Amino acid sequence: MTDAAAPSSPQQRTSVVVVGAGPAGLTAANILRAASVDCVVLETESREFIEQRPRAGFLEEWAVRALERRGLAERLLANTQVHTECEFRLEGERHTFRYGEVTGQRHFVYPQPLLVTDLVRVYADERGGDIRFGVRDVELRGIDSDRPSVSYTDPETGERLRVDCSAVAGCDGARGVTRTCLPPEHTAISRYDYGIGWLALLAEAPPSSDCVVFGIHPRGFAGHMARSPQVTRYYLECPPGDDPENWPHERVWAELHERLAAAGARPLTEGQLIEKRVLDMRSYVVEPMAYGRLYLAGDAAHLLAPIGAKGMNLAIHDALLLGDALVAYCGKGDERGLSGYSAACLPRVWQYQEFSLWLSEIYHGASSGDPFLAGTTAARLRRTLASPAAAADFAELFLGKDTDY
């Protein structure tokens, strides 16, 4: 909503209201706090919930180094796993891709809940930042004015409270309220539905490979990703909208054994399935990522299907740019960063979307039911693995860069 703020709510004043305590919101809030810019973070869930919510776990090296420079990666660097290769399994054979040798870069495995825990701790516990959990009925007003405000219901008292500010950072994800505040006449949302589902699984079982494994199989894609020495993330391609209850323990492990089978591969270690949910592969991009004094970051601005493991990295990229731009605006009155924020973010957004689409064709070509598509995507993968030029191109996109095209 963009009308004037309602006068009935008790008011407070801060420089920036950050809506959402995910990687984007917390990274931006920490940047503001480190620069002594007042901000308030509003989060609809509890602290316990966001610190345990299962999410992605792959960080690109540029993102880790950026967090390190901000003093936000101490625990990450002490506890991360580092990957320098991955493995494709196709037609019963293993194909190792050593991207570390090609680029000199690495992937860092650090589950998003751990990163969120670290960022909350630094912002709230160490730096004394203001973060309010469990808020309800968040509402934005006046975003097209110089005096925007955010109101919400206090979870303990039921009282409506209002925070006036100079800018709002919308970091509340794909289901949040901030994206809905963009006027449709000033906003374009581009959407893409892959027509594919992934059954996301967490197993209480040690990893069965030292690296990420991508199984490309006529029965459907399968993925294996280590999360810890005791827990492994698996994915199984399934129909979009499928019911997880259609996948009992025995069926899950039978499909994983089938789709990840390859000569010389270690057998999968089975374990209890502690999470089962179906993810429909969909993406969208909001353009521009800002209106008035509202600036979107992370999934509020763009949703990436988890095919390329890019979502958390893109959220961090947004937050770094937005945090610095807000510091310049609130500290010096310099609006250049904010006025150019959306244009600075979108090239990378589209670059990562294109890579995810390209990679999806490889992952799902064999199971498409189209022999021609299966043949061409298998050829593409063989070229990627065999040609030094193609391998370098793939590795650069797979690992991400600290620059945009």
C-alpha positions in Angstrom: 0.0 0.0 0.0 1.3 3.5 -0.7 -1.2 5.8 1.0 -0.3 7.9 4.0 0.6 6.2 7.2 -2.3 5.5 9.6 -1.9 7.8 12.6 -3.5 5.4 15.1 -0.4 3.1 15.5 2.2 4.0 18.2 5.2 5.2 16.2 8.9 4.7 16.3 11.6 6.1 14.0 14.6 4.5 12.4 16.6 4.9 9.2 15.9 1.6 7.5 13.3 -1.1 8.1 14.4 -4.6 6.9 11.5 -6.9 6.4 12.7 -10.5 6.5 15.5 -12.2 8.4 17.0 -14.5 5.8 20.4 -14.3 4.2 19.6 -11.1 2.3 17.9 -9.2 5.1 20.5 -10.2 7.7 23.5 -9.4 5.5 22.1 -6.0 4.7 21.2 -5.3 8.4 24.7 -6.3 9.4 26.2 -3.9 6.9 24.0 -1.1 8.2 24.7 -1.9 11.8 28.5 -1.9 11.2 28.2 1.5 9.7 26.1 2.8 12.7 23.0 3.2 10.5 19.9 2.6 12.6 17.7 -0.2 11.4 15.0 -2.5 12.6 14.6 -6.1 11.3 11.0 -7.5 11.2 10.6 -11.3 10.9 7.3 -13.2 10.9 8.8 -16.4 12.2 10.6 -17.2 15.5 14.3 -17.1 15.9 14.3 -20.9 16.5 12.4 -21.5 13.3 14.7 -19.5 11.0 17.8 -21.0 12.6 16.5 -24.6 11.8 14.6 -24.2 8.6 16.0 -26.5 5.9 17.4 -24.6 3.0 20.3 -24.5 0.5 23.9 -25.1 1.4 26.2 -24.0 -1.4 28.2 -20.8 -1.3 30.3 -19.5 -4.1 33.8 -18.4 -3.2 33.3 -14.7 -4.0 30.3 -14.7 -1.6 32.3 -16.2 1.2 35.1 -13.7 0.7 32.7 -10.8 0.7 31.2 -12.0 4.0 34.7 -12.5 5.4 35.6 -8.9 4.5 32.5 -7.8 6.5 33.4 -9.8 9.5 30.5 -12.2 8.9 32.3 -15.5 8.0 34.3 -16.5 11.1 32.2 -19.6 12.0 31.6 -20.4 8.3 35.3 -20.6 7.5 35.9 -22.7 10.7 33.2 -25.2 10.0 32.6 -25.4 6.2 33.3 -28.2 3.9 35.2 -27.2 0.7 34.4 -28.9 -2.7 36.6 -28.6 -5.8 34.9 -31.2 -7.9 31.5 -32.8 -8.8 30.5 -36.0 -10.5 28.0 -36.7 -13.2 26.6 -40.2 -13.6 25.2 -41.0 -17.0 24.5 -44.4 -18.6 26.1 -46.3 -15.8 29.4 -44.4 -15.9 31.0 -41.8 -13.6 32.3 -38.5 -15.0 34.3 -36.4 -12.5 34.5 -32.7 -13.2 37.4 -31.1 -11.3 36.3 -27.5 -11.5 38.9 -26.4 -8.9 41.7 -27.3 -11.4 39.9 -25.4 -14.1 39.3 -22.1 -12.3 41.2 -22.2 -9.0 37.9 -21.6 -7.2 35.9 -23.7 -4.8 32.4 -24.3 -3.5 31.8 -23.9 0.3 29.2 -26.2 1.8 27.5 -24.4 4.7 23.8 -24.9 5.2 21.7 -21.8 5.1 20.3 -22.3 8.7 23.9 -22.1 10.0 24.6 -19.0 8.1 21.4 -17.4 9.3 22.3 -18.4 12.9 25.7 -16.7 12.5 24.2 -13.5 11.0 21.6 -13.2 13.7 24.2 -13.7 16.4 26.5 -11.0 15.0 23.7 -8.6 14.4 21.6 -9.0 17.5 23.9 -10.6 20.1 27.2 -9.0 19.3 26.3 -5.7 17.7 23.1 -5.1 19.6 20.9 -4.8 16.5 17.1 -4.5 16.8 15.4 -7.6 15.4 11.7 -8.4 16.2 10.6 -12.0 15.7 7.1 -13.4 15.3 5.5 -10.1 14.0 2.2 -10.4 12.3 0.2 -8.5 9.6 3.1 -6.5 8.2 1.9 -3.5 6.2 3.9 -0.9 4.2 2.7 2.6 3.6 4.0 5.7 1.9 6.7 3.9 -0.1 6.3 6.5 -2.9 7.0 9.3 -0.4 10.0 10.5 1.6 8.4 9.1 4.8 7.6 5.4 4.3 6.5 3.4 7.3 6.0 -0.3 8.2 3.3 -1.3 10.7 2.9 -4.7 12.3 1.1 -6.5 15.1 3.2 -7.2 18.2 3.0 -11.0 18.9 3.0 -10.6 22.7 0.6 -7.7 23.2 -1.5 -7.7 20.0 -0.8 -4.0 19.7 -0.3 -2.4 16.2 3.0 -0.7 16.0 4.4 1.5 13.3 8.1 2.3 12.4 8.7 5.4 10.3 11.9 5.2 8.2 13.8 6.6 5.2 13.8 3.3 3.3 12.5 -0.2 3.4 14.5 -3.3 2.4 12.1 -6.0 1.2 13.8 -9.3 2.0 10.9 -11.4 3.0 11.1 -14.1 0.3 8.8 -15.4 -2.4 5.7 -15.5 -0.1 6.3 -12.2 1.7 4.3 -9.0 1.6 6.8 -6.5 0.2 6.8 -7.6 -3.4 3.0 -7.2 -3.4 3.4 -3.5 -2.6 5.0 -2.7 -6.0 2.4 -1.1 -8.2 1.6 -3.4 -11.1 1.7 -0.4 -13.6 5.3 0.1 -12.7 6.4 -3.5 -12.4 7.0 -6.4 -14.7 7.2 -10.0 -13.4 8.7 -12.5 -15.8 7.9 -16.1 -14.8 9.0 -19.5 -16.0 7.6 -23.0 -15.1 10.0 -25.9 -15.8 7.1 -28.4 -15.6 9.3 -30.5 -13.3 9.2 -31.4 -9.6 12.0 -32.4 -7.3 11.4 -34.5 -4.2 13.8 -32.9 -1.6 15.0 -35.3 1.0 17.2 -35.2 4.1 18.5 -38.5 5.2 20.2 -39.3 8.5 22.9 -41.1 6.7 26.6 -40.3 6.0 27.4 -39.1 2.5 28.1 -41.8 0.0 30.5 -39.7 -2.0 33.1 -37.1 -1.3 31.5 -34.7 -3.7 28.2 -33.6 -5.2 26.8 -36.2 -7.5 24.3 -35.6 -10.3 22.5 -38.6 -11.7 21.1 -38.2 -15.2 18.8 -41.1 -15.8 15.8 -42.0 -18.0 13.7 -42.5 -14.8 14.5 -39.0 -13.7 17.3 -36.8 -12.3 18.8 -37.6 -8.9 21.1 -35.6 -6.8 23.4 -36.3 -3.8 24.8 -33.5 -1.7 26.6 -33.8 1.7 25.2 -31.6 4.4 27.3 -32.9 7.4 29.2 -36.1 8.3 25.9 -37.5 9.5 23.3 -36.0 7.1 22.9 -36.1 3.3 20.6 -34.1 1.0 19.1 -36.1 -1.9 16.9 -35.0 -4.7 14.6 -37.1 -6.9 12.9 -35.8 -10.0 9.1 -36.3 -9.7 5.9 -34.9 -11.2 5.2 -31.3 -10.2 2.8 -31.1 -7.4 3.4 -34.7 -6.3 2.5 -35.8 -2.8 5.5 -36.7 -0.7 3.4 -39.4 0.9 3.7 -41.2 -2.5 7.3 -41.7 -1.7 7.7 -44.2 1.2 11.1 -45.1 2.5 11.4 -48.2 0.3 10.5 -46.4 -2.9 12.8 -43.5 -2.2 15.9 -45.7 -1.7 15.1 -47.9 -4.6 14.9 -44.9 -6.9 18.1 -43.4 -5.5 20.0 -46.7 -5.9 18.7 -47.0 -9.5 19.3 -43.4 -10.7 22.7 -43.0 -9.0 24.1 -46.4 -10.0 27.4 -46.3 -11.8 30.4 -48.6 -12.2 32.9 -48.3 -9.4 30.6 -46.1 -7.3 30.3 -46.6 -3.5 27.0 -48.0 -2.6 24.5 -45.6 -1.0 24.3 -45.7 2.8 20.6 -45.7 3.7 19.1 -43.9 6.7 16.0 -42.5 8.1 14.3 -39.8 6.0 13.9 -36.7 8.2 12.5 -34.5 5.5 10.4 -35.1 2.4 8.9 -32.2 0.4 8.2 -31.6 -3.3 9.7 -28.5 -4.9 8.1 -27.4 -8.1 10.8 -25.9 -10.4 9.7 -22.4 -11.0 11.4 -19.0 -11.4 10.5 -15.4 -11.7 12.2 -12.0 -12.0 10.8 -8.7 -10.8 11.8 -5.6 -12.8 12.7 -3.1 -11.5 13.6 -4.4 -8.1 12.7 -1.1 -6.5 9.9 1.4 -6.3 10.0 4.7 -4.4 11.7 3.9 -1.1 11.1 0.1 -1.3 14.1 -2.0 -2.4 13.7 -5.8 -2.9 16.4 -8.3 -2.4 16.7 -12.1 -2.5 13.7 -14.2 -3.3 11.4 -11.2 -2.9 12.9 -9.9 -6.1 13.7 -13.1 -8.0 13.1 -16.8 -7.4 15.5 -19.3 -8.8 14.7 -22.9 -9.1 17.3 -24.8 -7.0 18.7 -26.4 -10.1 21.9 -24.4 -10.1 22.2 -23.8 -6.3 22.3 -20.1 -6.9 19.6 -18.6 -4.7 21.5 -17.9 -1.5 24.4 -16.5 -3.5 22.2 -14.2 -5.4 20.5 -13.0 -2.2 23.9 -12.2 -0.7 24.9 -10.3 -3.9 21.8 -8.2 -3.7 22.3 -7.5 0.0 25.9 -6.4 -0.4 24.9 -3.8 -3.0 21.8 -2.7 -1.2 23.5 -2.5 2.2 26.3 -0.3 0.8 23.8 1.9 -1.1 21.7 2.4 2.0 24.7 3.3 4.1 25.7 6.0 1.5 22.2 7.3 1.4 21.5 7.4 5.2 25.0 8.5 6.1 25.9 11.0 3.4 22.6 11.6 1.5 24.2 10.0 -1.6 21.4 8.5 -3.6 23.5 7.1 -6.5 23.7 3.6 -5.2 20.0 3.4 -4.5 19.0 4.9 -7.8 21.2 2.4 -9.7 20.5 -0.6 -7.4 18.1 -2.5 -9.6 20.1 -2.0 -12.7 23.2 -3.2 -10.9 21.6 -6.4 -9.7 19.6 -7.5 -12.7 22.5 -8.6 -15.1 23.6 -11.2 -12.5 20.0 -12.2 -11.9 19.4 -13.0 -15.5 22.8 -14.6 -15.8 22.0 -17.1 -13.0 18.5 -17.7 -14.4 20.0 -18.5 -17.8 22.5 -20.9 -16.3 19.8 -22.7 -14.3 17.7 -23.1 -17.5 20.8 -24.5 -19.4 21.7 -26.9 -16.6 18.1 -28.1 -16.3 18.2 -29.3 -19.9 21.2 -31.4 -19.1 19.7 -32.8 -15.8 16.3 -33.6 -17.3 17.1 -34.4 -20.9 17.3 -38.1 -20.4 14.0 -38.3 -18.6 12.1 -35.9 -21.0 10.6 -38.7 -23.0 12.0 -37.1 -26.1 14.8 -39.2 -27.7 16.2 -36.2 -29.6 16.4 -34.0 -26.5 18.0 -36.8 -24.6 20.6 -37.3 -27.3 21.5 -33.6 -27.7 21.7 -32.9 -24.0 23.9 -36.0 -23.5 26.1 -34.6 -26.2 26.2 -31.3 -24.5 27.4 -32.8 -21.3 30.1 -34.9 -23.0 31.4 -31.8 -24.8 31.4 -29.9 -21.5 33.5 -32.6 -19.8 35.9 -33.2 -22.7 36.6 -29.7 -24.2 38.9 -27.5 -22.2 37.1 -24.4 -23.5 33.6 -25.7 -22.7 34.8 -26.9 -19.3 36.2 -23.5 -18.5 32.9 -21.8 -19.5 30.8 -24.3 -17.5 33.1 -24.0 -14.4 32.9 -20.3 -14.4 29.2 -20.3 -14.5 28.9 -23.2 -12.0 31.1 -21.4 -9.5 30.0 -17.8 -10.1 32.1 -14.7 -10.4 32.5 -11.5 -8.6 31.8 -9.7 -11.8 28.8 -9.7 -14.2 28.6 -9.9 -18.0 
